[in-house]
């Protein structure tokens, strides 16, 4: 990254915020369903080797298998194909090199009928459906939704007779589509959706991008004598090709598969990206325990590993050399800039409040900080983002904007780390030397130094004025009594302005600020949204997603909004309303009248849809986590949860009793429904998921982990995951509905303190936290494996700092029994570290010439 680009980012520019360099290899594995299960398992066995190899390159390896662990490819909501395509898009977005691989045999696979059909196209199809019973069938299952723009016909949810119904619907729709094409009423491309398999749709989505040969590869398996075993509908062989009711190949489908292999793949990928595997038929099919297939499986595994490595090495060579990943300050600045842009993009309204804040910003003379306050959900964070963007756009080079959305990253939760980051950025911007070690790493010294730094900035008018925005003080950790706001300068010198925001009625923050500033003009309260603004925002939001509502539905929404005219409540109403079809019957009683009630209704809907256990535990783990969990971490944590697995496998047994985990598809369906309420943040070098808003966290805490037993059990499972306890050990699982007890591995990763090229910062930060909160009975292990483990302490200090370890220990001490001998021992460790830090700072102060920070 060029020096001038870095400097513009540090100055608060939002015009060219870069995408952070990827540190992930995420590969979607596409295949047909039943005939490739053994091959998918073989590919899965390559994961440990590739994970270890990727770690040496400083990368994470993730393999996405949406077929594993599910009963079949049909789901009640017809979402499987959509979710698979969405996962492919995610792999394309975040994977550094390879992002897709396919396994093709002699089976074309499941051909779903469309979940939605444009109404104009649906009317064309009806013209070519002759039989009255067929017309009734299609009209019964596809209902008109005029809330979609343009209108569409929507396939209804699966019922018990779906298997026979779907077969009939498929025949009727395909026949009508073929006739419509002949008559010139539909194009060949429009016809395709009625005939394509899920696998072909996945392949086209993956390869229909620029330079697919850099990211995609696959295998074509040929069983040479497979068709010698046709005609027997009871033979296992019919699961390896598309067979009719008599066990004979369906020629139409066979032709489609040949077209896919010989035309589409050949025109999109070079030969080196397509590996041919030839084998012979052997009863009982291609399974692991047949000796004749062992060489075939080994070749498949070796070639998969080789191709992943080759494409990754090529991607690393193409990657622009950048020091962004090695610069913690720049990473932090980019995170908050990206957060700011996202808030600006989705927020509408509060223009008067935004202008009022901008008008109060004073750079010409000394002034007091400004405080934006309001109830949770009133739009404070979005307003702060808009203010930052507007002032930077208006004043351009004459102002440096330093913004922190507190609590949204691992470095913006502790007030000490926040000020360390602020000081470093300001020193870089104004070419000032960093303070000495004893100042930078001591809270009291740093807070005393900060006003002096601002005075120095005030004298450097030629380098631009300074605007500091600190959003959501209430999101800070309680260490150093951060909520008392003693760290906030009482006066901003000329050329400097500070703006902070906080919830009005929580933790006493606003009362402290009033006592400190003691001037009413410093405070700007958030106002309720006027009805006309709320309606305008609702229409604008609906238009963005190509939806609308009926007149009756709109009146119900308007009445509900008027009872709680807050931006967050309006968003919840919108998220609910965009799901409504024009035929959805809605009543005012169905909608909430408060934000917390609306969130609880959302949770109730998810519980009905996915099961209470899965939803409550997934949201419980996210809420209990420290700064969030990655999507993969949550999937692994759920796989260690016996109650979740018991709920998932109540109707069918796990596909492999020796390895049990939560299927990717199950989590993908829930994550899709939660998408609007989860946001991505950075923590310990990873992209983690957290709940969208404090109100969601409060609601999830109240609903799922308020009970002490539930609270401790969630932290215990999280502690077990980050300890790596079950990475190489079997964990007993009792499936109550199956009346079966298994002793499987849970497919979770190991958790060493160090990887090949970096520290395991996630373990170092998460494990002590969750062991502390797992209950007093776990504090013995906390002292033995964490605070009594020199290797852990040494690694922690090297990965973070001694001061951060002291804060970690202080947090644990607050949960320890005062009468415990363990507490006195841990206090002794903390005091020793404090003394050592003080001595280290004193020694560093003897150096006469402190280096000037001239990185940029």
N, C-alpha and C positions, 0 to 999 in steps of 0.2 A: 504494500500500500504506500502510495506516495506521501511524502512528508506534508505537503500542503493539504491533502485530503484528511490526514490525521488531525492537523491543526484546526481545520474547519469543523470537524466533529467535536473536538474539545471546546470550540467556541460556541457550540450549540446549534450548528447548522442541521437542518432536517431535510435538506434537498437531495442528499445522496448518501443516505444511511446504508452501509454495505450489509450484505448477507454474511453472517459469520461463516468462516470456513468449516465445511463438514468434517466431523470426526467419526462418522458412522458408515458402515457398509450394511445396508438393509436390502435384502433380496426377497422378492415375492416369488414363491414357488407355485407354478401353475401346472395342473394336470387334470386328467379325467378322474372320476371319483373312485370306483371300486377296483379297477384293473391296475392302478398304480400305487396301491397302498404300501406294498413292500418297498418299492423304489423310493417313495417319500420317506419311509422310515430309515432307509440307507442314507439318504441325503441328510436326514436329521442327525445321524451318527457322526457326520463330519463336522458338526457344529463345535464341539470342544477343541478340535485341532485348529479350526479356522479362527475361533475366538482367541486362542493363545497366539496364533500368528499375527492377527490383527492388533492385538495389544502391543506387540513388539513394534508395530508401525504407529502406535499412538491412536488406534482406532477401536471402535466397538463393532462387534459383528452381531447382526440380527437376521434371523431367517423366519419369514412369515409363511406359515402353512395354514391356509384358511379351510382346508379339508380335514385336517387332523382332529379326531375326537368328536366329530359330529355324526349324527345318524345318517343323514342324507343331505342332498343339496337344496331341498325345498324348505322354506320357512314360512310361518303363518303370515308374515307381513310382506312376502315376496321381495325381501331386501338383499338376499344373498349376492346376486350379481352386482347390484349397485355398490355394496360394501366391498366386494372384491376389487372392483374398478377403483374405488376410492383408496383402498390400500395400495394399489399399484401407483396411483398418483402420489401418495405420500412417499413411497419408496423412491420415485423419480425426483421428488423435491428434496429429500434429505440425504440420499445415499451418495457417497463420494464417487464410486465407480460402478460396479455391477449393481443392478437393481431388479433384475427379472431373469428367471430361468424357467424353462418349460420341459415337461415330460410328455411326449406324444407316442401313442402306440397305434393300434389298429381300431381303436374306439374313438368316435367323434365326440360322444358324450351327451350329457343332459342339455336339452334344448328348451329353455324356459319360454313361456309366452310373455309378451311385454306386460310389465306392471302398470304402464300408462300408455295410452294411445291418443294422439291429437284428435280432437273431435272431428275436424275436417277429414282426416284420414279414416276415422271410424265410420263416418257416413258413407264413404266410398266403399268400404268393406261390406256394409249392410246391403249395398246394391247387388252384391254377388253371393249373398246367402239366400238360397231359395227356400229351403224347408222351414216351415213355421216353427218346428221344435228347435231347430238350430238358431233361428233368430231370437227365440225366447231365451235360450241358454246364454247367448252372448249378451243380450240386454239385461239379464238377471245378474250376470257376473261383472259386467263393466257398467258402472254408473257415471253419469255426466257430472263433472265438477266444473261449474262456471266460475268458481273462485280462482281457478288457474288462468293465467294470461299467457298465451291463448288458452281457451277452454280445452279440457281433455277428459277422456273416459278412464276411470280408475278401476283396476282389478280389485275385487273385494277379498277379505281375509279368508284363509284356508279353513275349511270345515272337514268333518270326518270323512266325507266321500270325495275329498279333493283328488285322490289319485285317478279315479275314473272320470271325474268332471274335467280335470286338466287335460287328459288325453283327448276327450271329445272336443274341448275348446281349441286345442292345438290343431286338430284336423280341420275344423271349421274355419279357423282364422287363416291357416296356411293355404287352404283351397281358395278362399276368397281373395287372398293377397295375390296368388298366382294368376287368377282370372283377371284381377284388376290390372296387373302388369301387362297381360296380353292385350287388354283393351286400351292401354295407354293412360290409365287413370292413376297408376302408381309407378314410381321409378324402381329400377332394380335395387337401388340402395335402400329405398323405403321398405321394400319387400324383405330385405335381408334379416331384419330384426325378428321376423317370425320363424326363421329357419336356423339361425346361428346358435351354436352351442356356447355355453359359458366359457369354455376353454378358448374357443376362437375369439370371442369378444375380449378376453383377457390379453391374448397374444396381440390383437390389433391395437389395443390401448397401449401396450408396452412398446410395440415396434413402430407405431405411427407417430414417432417424434423424430427430432433431428439426431442423426448419428446413432441409431440404435445399436450398431455393432460395437460401440464403446461401452454399452451397458447391459446388453442382453445376450444370452446364449441358451442352448437347450439340447435335448436328447430326443432322437427318434428311434424307438424300439421296434424291431421287426421280428415277429415270431414266424419263422419261415413256413412251418407246416400247420399254422393255426387253422386255416380254412379246411384242412383235412378232417377237422373235428366238428364241422357244422352239422345242423339238422337234428341235433339232440338237445331239446330244450331243457333237459335235466342235467346236462353236462356243465361243469364249471367253466368250460371254454367260452360259453356265450357271454360271460361277463367281460371278455377281452375284446369283443367286437360288438357292433350295434346289430342286434338280432331281432327278427320279427317273432310273432307268437309261436312259430314252428321251429325256431332256433336257426333260421337261415339269415345270412347277411342282408341288410336293407341296402339295396344298391344305390338309392338316392343319397343316403347318408354317407355311404362309402365314397361316393363321388365328391361330396363336400369335403371330406377329410383329405382326399387326394389333392383337391384344389388348394387346400390350406397348406399342405406339405410342399407340393411341387411348384405352386405358383406364388402364393403369398410369402411364405418363408424364404423361398429361393430368391425372391426379388427384394427382400428387406435385410437379409443377413448374408454375409459371406460364408463360404463352406467351413472355414475354421471355427465359426461360432455354432455350427450345427454338428453334433457328434452322433454318428450312426452306431447303433448297438444291435447286433443280430444274435438271436438265440432260437431254441427249439421248444416245442410244447412238451411239458412233462406234468402229469397229474401229481398233485392236486392244484396245479397252477403255479404261477411265479411267486413262491413264498420262500422265506428265509431258511427254513429247515430242509429244503431239497438240495442235496449235495451238488447236483449238476449245475445249479445256478450260482454257486459261490464265486466263481471266476467272473461271471457277468456282473454280480453285485460289486465286486471289488473294482472292476474296470469303471463302473458307473461312479463310485465314490471317488476314486483317484482322479478321474476326469473333472468331476465337479470341483474338487479342491484346487486342481491345477488351473482351471478357468477362472475361478474366483480370484486366486492370487495374481494371475496374469493381468486381468482387467483392473485389479486394484493397483498394481505396480504402475501400469500405464496411466491411471488416473492421478496417482501421486506425482508422476513426472509432469503431467499437464498442469497441475495445480500451481497457481501463481505463488511464488515465494512471498510469504507474508509473515510479519512478526506479530500480527493481531492476537493470535492464540497465545503468544508468550507475554502479552502485555495486559496485566490485570486491570489497569486503569482504563485502557481503551475498550476492553471488553465490557466493563461496567458502563462506560459512557454510551456505547452502542446499544446495550440492553435498554437503557432508559430512553434513548432517542427512538428506538423501535417501539417501545411501549407507548411513548407519547404520540407517535404517528398513528398507531392502531386506535388509540382513544379518540383522536381527532377525526379519524375516518368514519367512526360509527356513531358519533354523538352529534345531535342537533338540538338547538334551543339554547336558552340562558344567555342570549346575545347581550341583553341589558346588563347582566351581572358581569360578563366578560369585559364589556366596555368600561363599566364602573371600576373594575380592578385596574385595567390598563391606564385609565385616567388618574388613578391614585399613585401610580408608580412615579417616584420622584428621584431623579438623579442629580438635580442642580444644587441641592443643599442637603445637609444631614437630615435624616428622617427616621422614624421608627419602623420596625417591620410591620407588614400587613398580615392579617389573619383571616383566612376564609373558613367559615364554619357552617355547619348544618347537620341535620339528621342523616343517619346512614341511608344511602340510596338517593340522596338529593342531587348528585352529579358533581360533587366537589373535585374528584380526580380528573374527570373529563374537562371541567372548567379550567383547572390548573394546566392541563395539557394544551388547551386552546389558547390560554394566556401566553404560555411559553412560545407557542408557534407564531402567534400574532405579533408579539413584541419583537421576536427575532426577524420576522418578515418585514416589519415596519422600519426597524432601526439598522438591520443588516450588520455591517462590519463595525458599527459604532457601539455594539453591545455584545458582551459575552454572556450566554445563558447557560447556567449550570443547574441541572434539574435532577432530582432524585425522587422516584416514586417509592417511598419507604416500605420495606417489607416485601418488595417484589423480586429481590435477589438476595443471595446469601450474604452479600456485602452491604446491604442497605437495611438490615434489621437491628444491628447493634449500633448505638449512638457513637461509640468509639470508632468503629469501622467506617461509619458514615462520614465522620469528620476527618478521618485519615484520608479518605478518598477525596473529599472536598478540598482539603488543603493541598493535596498533590496536584489536583487538576488546576487549582488557582495558581499555584507556584509555576506550573508549566506554562500556563497562559500568559503570565506576566513576567516570565523569565526571572523568577525569584528563587533563591536557594531553599531547599527543603529544610525544615527545622531538624535539630539533632535528634538522635535516637531516644533520649530520655523525654523529649517533648512529644514526639510523634507517637510513642507507645505508652504514654501515661495520660489518662483521661483528664485529670485536673490540670496538668501542664498544657495539654493540647487546647482545652477550652479557654485557658488564660491567654494562650498565644493567638487564638483566632481573631479577636478584635484588633490586635496589632497588625496581623496580616491584612485585614480589611483596610486599615489606615494606610498601609503601604500601597495597596491597590488604588486607593483614592487619589494618590499623588501621581499615578501613572495614567493620566488622562489620554495620552496619545495611544495607549494600548486598548482603549475602549472601556466603557462602563461595565459594571458587573451586576447581573441579576441572578439571584439564587432562589430556587423554588424547591421547597421540601414538602411533598404531599403526604398526608395521612400520618401525622405524628403519632396518632393512636395505634399505628401498626408497629411501632418500635418495640423491641424487647425491653423488659423492665429494668435491665441492668443499669447501674449508675443513676438510678432514679430518673430515667429519661423523661418520664411523663411530667415531671415538675418543670421542665423546660428551662432549667438554670443555665443551660448551654447556649441559649438564644441571646445574642447581643441586644442590649436595650436600645441602642441607637445604631443606625447604619450611617457611616460617613458619606460625605458627598461622593457621587460617582458609583455608589453601591446601594442596592435595594434587596431586601429579603422578603419573600412571601412564603407563608406556611399555611397548611390547612389541617383541620381536625374535625372529628365528630363533636357535636355540641354537648352530648349528654353521656359521655363515657370516660371513665378513668380520671376525671377531674382535670383533664388537660386544659380545657377552655378556661376554667376558673384560675388555674396557674398563670395562663397567658394574660388574663385580665389583670391579675395582681402585678405581673411583671411590667406590662406596657402602660396600664393605668390611663388609657386614652381611648375613648369610644370611637374616634375616627379611624383607629387602626383596624377595626373589625368590620367585616362584610359578611352578612348572613345570606345563605342561599334561600331563594324564594320558591314557593310552589310554582309548577308550570301552569300558565293560563290554559284554559280549555282549548282556545283556538290554536295555541302552540302545540299542545298535545295531539290534537287531531291532525295538524299538519305533519308532525313527526310520524304519526301512525301511517298516514297515507304515503309519505315518502319511503318509509321502511318497507311497506307492503310492495310498493312499486319496484324497489330494489330486488326483491325476491320473486317478482312476477306473480304476485298474488293480490287478491282483494277479498272483501267480505260482502255478504248480502246486507241489505238495508237493516233487517232485523238484527243481524249479528253486530252491525256497527253501532246501533243504538244501545245494545247491551254493553259493548265495550266502552262507549262514551260514559254511560252511567257509572260503570265500575271505576273508570279513571277519575271521575269527579270526586269520588270518595277518598282517593289517595293520589293527588296530583304530583307525584314524584317521578323523576326519570327512570329509576330502577323498576318501580312498579309498572310504568308504561312499557318497559322492555319485556317484563314478564307477561303482560297482557298480549303484546305483539307476538312473542314466542308461542303462546298458546293459540292465538288467532290464526297464525299462518299455517297451522295444522288443520284448521277447519275446512272441510269441503262445503260446497254450496248446499249439499243435502244433510250436513251435520246439524242436528237439533241442539240448540244452545239455550240455556236459561240463566238468568242473573244469579240464581242460587249456586250455579256451578263455579262461578268466579269468586275470587277472594276480594276482600276490601282493604287488606293491609299487605305489606311486603312479606312479612313473616308467614302469614296465612297462605299467600300465593306460592311461596317456596315449599311449604308443607304439602300443598296440593300437588305440586310438581313431583315431589318425592313419592307421594301416594300413587300417582299414575305410573311412575317407573317401577314401583314395587309390584303393582298389578301386572305390568307388562313382562317383567323379567324375574319376578320372585323376590320376596322380602329379603332373603338371606344374601343373595348376590348383590343387590342394590345397597343394603344397609352396611355390608362389610366393605364393599368397594369404596363407598363414600366415607365410611368410618376410617379406613386406612389413609385415604387422602387427607382427611381432617386431622388425624392423629400424627401425620408425618411432620417432619421438621423441614419446612420450606418446600414441600411437595415431593412427588414420586415421578420417576419417568414412567412412560406407558409400559415398558417392559418390566420394570421393577414391580409395578402394581400387578401385572399378570403373574409374575413369579410369587408374589406375596399371597395372592388369592389361591395359587396352586398349593400353598402350604396350609391353607385353611380347610380343615376337614369338613366343616359345616357347609361351606360353599360347594365343595366337590360332591358331597352327599346330595345336595339339591340338584346340581347339574346332571348327575348320573342316576337320577331316580327312575328314569324310564328306559334307559339302555346302559349296558355295562361299558366301561372304558375299553377302547380298541386294543390296548396292550396292558394287561394287568400288572406288568413289571414296571411300567412308567406311566404315571398319571399326572395330568396337569389340566388347567382350565383351557379349553380350546380357544384358539385365536378368534374364531368366528363369534363365539359367545361374547367375548370382551369387546369385539369390534361393534357389535350391535348395540351394546350398552353405551359404549363410548360415543357412538354416533348420536344417540339420544341426549347424551350429556354435553355434546360438543359446544353448545351455546353457553354452558355454565362452567366450562373448564378453560383455563388460559395457560399458555406456556410461559415459563420463566426459566432463568438460568440459576443453577445451584451447583456448586462444586464442579463446574465444567460440564454439566449435563443439562439437557432441556427437560424440565420437570413439569408436571401438571398440578395445578392448584385450583381450588374453587374460585369462581369468577369474582366474588365480592365477599366482604366481611359478613354480610347478612346470610349468605349461603353457609359460611363456616359456622356461624352461630347456630343456624337452624340444624345443620348436620350434627353439630356437637350435642345439641339438646335432644335430638331424635335418636342418635345412634351410639354415642359414647359417653353420655352423661352418667349413666349407671357405673359405679366404681368397678364392678366386675368386668363389664364390657370394655371400659377404658383400659384396664390393665391387660386384658386379653389381646386387644389390638396392638398395644405396644410390645407385648411378648412375642407375637408372631413377627412383627417388624424387626425386633431384636434378633430373633432366630434367623431371619433372612439375611440381615447384614452381618451376622456372625459367620455365615457360610456353613452352619452346622449340618444342613441337610443336602449339601452339594454332592457328597459321596456316600451318604448313608440312606438306607431305606427308612421310610416313616409309615407306620401302620395306619391303615385307613379302613374304617368300617362303614359300608354302604347300607344304610338301614332299609331302604326300599328294596334293594337287591338281596338283603340278608346275606351279605358277603363281606368277609374280612380279607383285605389285601395287605401286602407289605411292599409297596412300590417305591421306586425313586420318584422324586417330584420334579425333575428336569429344571432345577434351579442352579445358578452359577456358583462357582467358588468365590470366596471373598478374601483374597490375600491382602496384607497390608500394602504391598507394592505390586504393581504390574511391571512389565519389562521396562517401560520408558516413563512411567509416572506413578505417583502415589494413588492409592485407592481412597480418594478424598471423600467419596460417598460413605464408605464404611467408617472412616475416621470421625466424621461429623455425626453420622446417624446412630451408630451403635451405642456410644455412651448415653446419648439422649434417651433412646428407647429402653435401655437397660435401667436407667434411673427411674423411668416412669412405669416400669413393669411391676413395681411393688417392692416392699422392703425385703421380701424373701429372695429377691434377685440381687440385692446390694452386695452380698458376699461375692458373687460372681463378678459384679461390677468392679470391686476392689481387686479381685484376683486377676482378671483377664484384661482390665483396662488400666486402672490407676496403680496397680501393683506390677504391671507388665512394662518393663523398661523399653522393650522393642516398640510397643504401641506408643508410649509417651515420646520416644525419640522420633518416631515417624510422624506423629502428630505435629510436633514442633517444627520439623523440617518442611512439612506440607503447608502449615499455616504459620503460627507464631507462638511464642511462649505466652504472650498476653492472652491469646485466644484460648489456649489450654487452661489458663487461670480462670477465665470466664466459664469455661466448660465445667471445671471442678466446682466453682461457686454455685453453678446451677444444680449440680448433683447434691451438694451439701444441703440445699434448701429442702430436699425431699428425704433426707436421712434422719433417722430417729436420734434425738439428742442424747439418749442414754446409750447409744451403740458405741462400742469401741472402734468400730470402723470409721465413724465420723471424725473422731479425733486424729486417726491416722491420715485420713484424706485431708483434713485441715492442715496437718503438718506438711504434707506434700505441697499444698497450695502456698503456704507461707514460705516454704523453701524456694519455690519458683519465683515468688514475688521478690524475695531478697536477691536471688540470682539476677533477676531482671534489673533491679535497682543498681546492683554492682556493675552489670554490663553497661548500663547507661552512663554511669559515672566514668567508667573507663573510656568510653567512646568520646566523652566530652573533653578529655585531655588532648584530643587531636586539635591542632591549631587551625588547620585549613579544612573546612567542610566542603565537599564537592558541590558544585552548582548543577542543578538538574537541567541538562541541555539535550534531553532525548529528542526533542522535536525542533 
